[in-house]
Amino acid sequence: MATEKKICARCGKEIGTYEAQMKDGQPYHQECLDSIELDEHLDFLEQRFPTTDRKLARIIRQNMMLEEYAKQSARALKTIQSVIVLLVVISIIAAILQSCSTF
């Protein structure tokens, strides 16, 4: 029994048997379908609110900046955590050396 290969209506690439998402009778990859729906949504917003593209660009830029700040904060937190661990180890070693020197 031969199975018919499904081709994505947006990108033209073959779709796996269980990956096909149907819209308007056409098969799509899920990513392609998501992209189409996002484009439709953005088109609607742009028609309804003409300045949406500028607002959206500003929001995307702010989001990217916040993501970068979050990454930098995570790196700084890891560095601080490493320094604290190092200080604890040094304190333990100093306490051991001090207790040994009293004998």
Residue frames as a rotation matrix with the C-alpha (Angstrom) as fourth column:
MET 1
0.588 0.809 0.000 0.00
0.809 -0.588 0.000 0.00
0.000 0.000 -1.000 0.00
ALA 2
-0.444 -0.775 0.450 1.71
0.781 -0.581 -0.230 3.18
0.439 0.249 0.863 -1.16
THR 3
0.251 0.481 -0.840 1.29
0.797 -0.595 -0.103 6.33
-0.550 -0.644 -0.532 0.83
GLU 4
0.570 0.025 0.821 0.99
0.628 -0.658 -0.415 9.68
0.530 0.752 -0.391 -0.88
LYS 5
-0.460 -0.788 -0.409 3.80
0.887 -0.387 -0.252 12.08
0.040 -0.479 0.877 -0.03
LYS 6
0.721 0.682 -0.124 2.57
0.691 -0.721 0.051 15.36
-0.055 -0.123 -0.991 1.37
ILE 7
-0.391 -0.798 0.459 4.31
0.815 -0.532 -0.230 18.56
0.428 0.284 0.858 0.34
CYS 8
-0.245 0.235 -0.941 4.08
0.697 -0.631 -0.339 21.70
-0.674 -0.739 -0.010 2.47
ALA 9
0.510 0.566 0.648 2.05
0.857 -0.400 -0.325 24.38
0.075 0.721 -0.689 0.68
ARG 10
0.949 -0.171 -0.265 4.32
-0.097 -0.957 0.273 27.15
-0.300 -0.233 -0.925 2.06
CYS 11
0.213 -0.973 -0.086 7.90
-0.648 -0.207 0.733 25.88
-0.732 -0.100 -0.674 1.83
GLY 12
0.524 0.080 -0.848 7.50
-0.816 0.333 -0.473 23.08
0.245 0.939 0.240 -0.73
LYS 13
-0.633 -0.774 -0.012 9.34
-0.722 0.595 -0.352 20.48
0.280 -0.214 -0.936 1.37
GLU 14
-0.209 0.518 -0.830 8.09
0.016 0.850 0.526 17.00
0.978 0.096 -0.186 2.13
ILE 15
-0.066 0.306 0.950 6.10
-0.958 -0.286 0.025 16.55
0.279 -0.908 0.312 5.33
GLY 16
-0.965 -0.262 0.003 6.33
-0.244 0.894 -0.376 13.45
0.096 -0.364 -0.927 7.52
THR 17
-0.541 0.792 -0.284 3.21
0.388 0.535 0.751 11.29
0.746 0.296 -0.596 7.72
TYR 18
0.160 0.635 -0.756 2.21
0.964 0.065 0.259 12.41
0.214 -0.770 -0.601 11.22
GLU 19
-0.598 -0.509 -0.619 3.60
0.650 -0.760 -0.003 15.97
-0.469 -0.405 0.785 11.02
ALA 20
-0.738 0.289 0.609 1.16
0.426 -0.501 0.753 17.42
0.523 0.816 0.247 8.47
GLN 21
-0.524 0.632 -0.571 -1.15
0.357 -0.446 -0.821 20.15
-0.773 -0.634 0.009 9.70
MET 22
-0.410 0.457 0.789 -4.07
0.895 0.034 0.445 20.95
0.177 0.889 -0.423 7.45
LYS 23
-0.352 0.389 -0.851 -5.41
0.181 -0.864 -0.470 24.43
-0.918 -0.320 0.234 6.73
ASP 24
0.168 0.553 -0.816 -7.87
-0.739 -0.477 -0.475 25.22
-0.652 0.683 0.329 3.98
GLY 25
0.939 0.287 0.190 -7.37
-0.135 0.815 -0.563 21.70
-0.317 0.503 0.804 2.61
GLN 26
0.554 -0.818 -0.152 -3.60
-0.316 -0.038 -0.948 22.20
0.770 0.574 -0.280 2.21
PRO 27
0.737 -0.352 -0.576 -0.89
0.654 0.585 0.480 20.40
0.168 -0.731 0.662 4.20
TYR 28
0.539 -0.587 0.605 1.69
-0.424 -0.809 -0.407 22.46
0.728 -0.037 -0.684 6.14
HIS 29
-0.383 -0.664 -0.643 4.55
0.562 0.384 -0.732 21.92
0.733 -0.642 0.226 8.55
GLN 30
0.438 0.550 -0.711 3.59
0.899 -0.243 0.365 23.16
0.028 -0.799 -0.600 12.02
GLU 31
-0.330 -0.655 -0.680 6.31
0.618 -0.694 0.369 25.85
-0.714 -0.298 0.634 11.84
CYS 32
-0.917 0.029 0.398 5.03
0.340 -0.467 0.817 27.06
0.209 0.884 0.418 8.46
LEU 33
0.030 0.999 0.016 1.46
0.716 -0.033 0.698 27.14
0.698 -0.010 -0.716 9.73
ASP 34
0.288 -0.009 -0.958 2.55
0.867 -0.422 0.264 29.11
-0.406 -0.907 -0.114 12.82
SER 35
-0.734 -0.641 -0.226 4.39
0.449 -0.707 0.546 31.55
-0.510 0.299 0.806 10.57
ILE 36
-0.641 0.584 0.498 1.32
0.452 -0.238 0.860 32.03
0.621 0.776 -0.111 8.37
GLU 37
0.367 0.830 -0.420 -0.91
0.837 -0.098 0.538 32.62
0.405 -0.549 -0.731 11.39
LEU 38
-0.036 -0.467 -0.884 1.56
0.739 -0.607 0.291 35.14
-0.672 -0.643 0.367 12.82
ASP 39
-0.928 -0.299 0.223 1.74
0.364 -0.597 0.715 36.96
-0.081 0.744 0.663 9.47
GLU 40
-0.233 0.927 0.293 -2.06
0.596 -0.102 0.797 37.08
0.769 0.360 -0.529 9.31
HIS 41
0.437 0.378 -0.816 -2.25
0.897 -0.243 0.368 38.39
-0.060 -0.893 -0.445 12.86
LEU 42
-0.409 -0.683 -0.605 0.39
0.574 -0.708 0.411 41.07
-0.709 -0.179 0.682 12.21
ASP 43
-0.838 0.183 0.514 -1.36
0.418 -0.392 0.820 42.09
0.352 0.902 0.251 8.96
PHE 44
0.196 0.974 -0.113 -4.62
0.779 -0.084 0.622 42.47
0.596 -0.210 -0.775 10.88
LEU 45
0.302 -0.144 -0.942 -2.94
0.812 -0.479 0.334 44.59
-0.500 -0.866 -0.028 13.56
GLU 46
-0.742 -0.662 -0.105 -1.18
0.486 -0.639 0.596 46.74
-0.462 0.391 0.796 10.96
GLN 47
-0.558 0.620 0.552 -4.44
0.503 -0.278 0.819 47.39
0.661 0.734 -0.157 9.13
ARG 48
0.465 0.815 -0.347 -6.30
0.752 -0.157 0.640 48.19
0.467 -0.558 -0.686 12.31
PHE 49
0.814 -0.307 -0.493 -3.52
0.189 -0.662 0.725 50.15
-0.549 -0.684 -0.481 13.99
PRO 50
0.904 -0.404 0.143 -1.17
0.084 -0.158 -0.984 51.73
0.420 0.901 -0.109 11.40
THR 51
0.309 -0.840 0.446 1.60
-0.834 -0.465 -0.297 52.47
0.457 -0.280 -0.845 13.91
THR 52
0.920 0.132 0.370 1.66
-0.325 0.786 0.526 48.87
-0.221 -0.603 0.766 15.13
ASP 53
0.732 -0.678 -0.072 4.78
0.443 0.553 -0.706 48.00
0.518 0.485 0.705 13.14
ARG 54
-0.038 -0.762 0.646 6.80
-0.266 -0.616 -0.742 50.69
0.963 -0.201 -0.179 14.94
LYS 55
0.342 0.245 0.907 5.35
-0.931 -0.038 0.362 49.75
0.124 -0.969 0.215 18.31
LEU 56
0.997 0.062 0.049 5.98
-0.066 0.995 0.077 46.08
-0.044 -0.080 0.996 17.64
ALA 57
0.413 -0.910 0.019 9.56
0.306 0.119 -0.945 46.74
0.858 0.396 0.328 16.58
ARG 58
-0.095 -0.424 0.900 10.14
-0.692 -0.622 -0.366 48.72
0.715 -0.658 -0.234 19.78
ILE 59
0.633 0.399 0.663 8.63
-0.761 0.475 0.442 45.95
-0.138 -0.785 0.604 21.92
ILE 60
0.927 -0.337 -0.166 10.73
0.254 0.888 -0.384 43.30
0.276 0.314 0.909 20.17
ARG 61
0.099 -0.933 0.346 13.87
-0.003 -0.348 -0.937 45.40
0.995 0.092 -0.037 20.68
GLN 62
0.042 -0.016 0.999 13.03
-0.932 -0.362 0.034 45.88
0.361 -0.932 -0.030 24.37
ASN 63
0.909 0.333 0.250 12.38
-0.399 0.870 0.291 42.17
-0.120 -0.365 0.923 24.72
MET 64
0.649 -0.738 -0.186 15.74
0.370 0.519 -0.771 41.35
0.665 0.431 0.610 23.16
MET 65
-0.134 -0.691 0.710 17.45
-0.435 -0.603 -0.669 43.80
0.891 -0.398 -0.220 25.52
LEU 66
0.376 0.357 0.855 15.71
-0.926 0.118 0.358 42.23
0.027 -0.927 0.375 28.51
GLU 67
0.990 -0.059 -0.126 16.78
0.046 0.994 -0.103 38.76
0.132 0.096 0.987 27.36
GLU 68
0.231 -0.970 0.081 20.38
0.225 -0.028 -0.974 39.98
0.947 0.243 0.212 27.11
TYR 69
-0.112 -0.210 0.971 20.18
-0.810 -0.548 -0.212 41.55
0.576 -0.810 -0.108 30.58
ALA 70
0.779 0.461 0.426 18.79
-0.622 0.655 0.428 38.28
-0.081 -0.599 0.797 31.93
LYS 71
0.781 -0.563 -0.268 21.71
0.354 0.754 -0.552 36.34
0.514 0.337 0.789 30.40
GLN 72
-0.123 -0.859 0.497 24.21
-0.114 -0.486 -0.867 38.82
0.986 -0.163 -0.038 31.85
SER 73
0.169 0.270 0.948 22.52
-0.944 -0.232 0.234 38.62
0.284 -0.935 0.215 35.26
ALA 74
0.981 0.195 -0.010 22.65
-0.188 0.957 0.223 34.82
0.052 -0.216 0.975 35.17
ARG 75
0.386 -0.914 -0.123 26.38
0.419 0.292 -0.860 34.93
0.822 0.280 0.496 34.35
ALA 76
-0.232 -0.446 0.865 26.98
-0.523 -0.692 -0.497 37.45
0.820 -0.567 -0.072 37.14
LEU 77
0.568 0.526 0.633 25.03
-0.817 0.272 0.508 35.30
0.095 -0.806 0.584 39.58
LYS 78
0.908 -0.302 -0.290 27.10
0.258 0.949 -0.178 32.23
0.329 0.087 0.940 38.67
THR 79
-0.018 -0.960 0.278 30.30
0.186 -0.276 -0.943 34.26
0.982 0.035 0.184 39.18
ILE 80
-0.064 0.068 0.996 29.10
-0.850 -0.527 -0.018 35.52
0.523 -0.847 0.092 42.58
GLN 81
0.886 0.432 0.169 28.12
-0.460 0.772 0.439 31.99
0.059 -0.467 0.882 43.55
SER 82
0.604 -0.737 -0.304 31.58
0.443 0.628 -0.640 30.71
0.662 0.252 0.706 42.59
VAL 83
-0.260 -0.703 0.662 33.27
-0.236 -0.618 -0.750 33.45
0.936 -0.351 -0.006 44.63
ILE 84
0.316 0.453 0.834 31.13
-0.917 -0.078 0.390 32.63
0.242 -0.888 0.391 47.67
VAL 85
0.983 0.009 -0.185 31.98
0.013 0.993 0.120 28.93
0.185 -0.120 0.975 47.38
LEU 86
0.203 -0.979 0.020 35.67
0.378 0.060 -0.924 29.83
0.903 0.195 0.382 47.09
LEU 87
-0.212 -0.239 0.947 35.46
-0.644 -0.695 -0.320 32.03
0.735 -0.678 -0.006 50.20
VAL 88
0.726 0.523 0.446 33.75
-0.684 0.486 0.543 29.26
0.067 -0.700 0.711 52.16
VAL 89
0.812 -0.489 -0.319 36.46
0.381 0.857 -0.346 26.78
0.443 0.159 0.882 51.14
ILE 90
-0.136 -0.895 0.424 39.20
0.083 -0.437 -0.896 29.25
0.987 -0.087 0.133 52.11
SER 91
0.099 0.258 0.961 37.48
-0.880 -0.428 0.206 29.84
0.464 -0.866 0.185 55.48
ILE 92
0.964 0.265 0.034 37.29
-0.255 0.876 0.408 26.11
0.078 -0.402 0.912 56.15
ILE 93
0.460 -0.870 -0.177 40.96
0.537 0.431 -0.725 25.64
0.707 0.239 0.665 55.24
ALA 94
-0.233 -0.530 0.815 41.93
-0.324 -0.748 -0.579 28.61
0.917 -0.399 0.003 57.44
ALA 95
0.488 0.486 0.725 39.93
-0.844 0.050 0.534 27.19
0.224 -0.872 0.435 60.36
ILE 96
0.957 -0.177 -0.230 41.58
0.192 0.980 0.044 23.78
0.218 -0.087 0.972 59.94
LEU 97
0.105 -0.983 0.151 45.06
0.431 -0.092 -0.898 25.33
0.896 0.159 0.414 59.77
GLN 98
-0.096 -0.091 0.991 44.35
-0.660 -0.740 -0.132 27.49
0.745 -0.667 0.011 62.81
SER 99
0.794 0.432 0.428 43.12
-0.606 0.501 0.618 24.51
0.052 -0.750 0.659 64.83
CYS 100
0.772 -0.581 -0.258 46.19
0.480 0.799 -0.361 22.49
0.416 0.155 0.896 63.79
SER 101
-0.052 -0.865 0.499 48.60
0.123 -0.501 -0.857 25.27
0.991 0.017 0.132 64.79
THR 102
0.338 0.219 0.915 47.25
-0.811 -0.425 0.401 25.40
0.478 -0.878 0.034 68.35
PHE 103
0.998 0.005 -0.065 48.39
0.025 0.893 0.450 21.84
0.060 -0.451 0.891 69.04
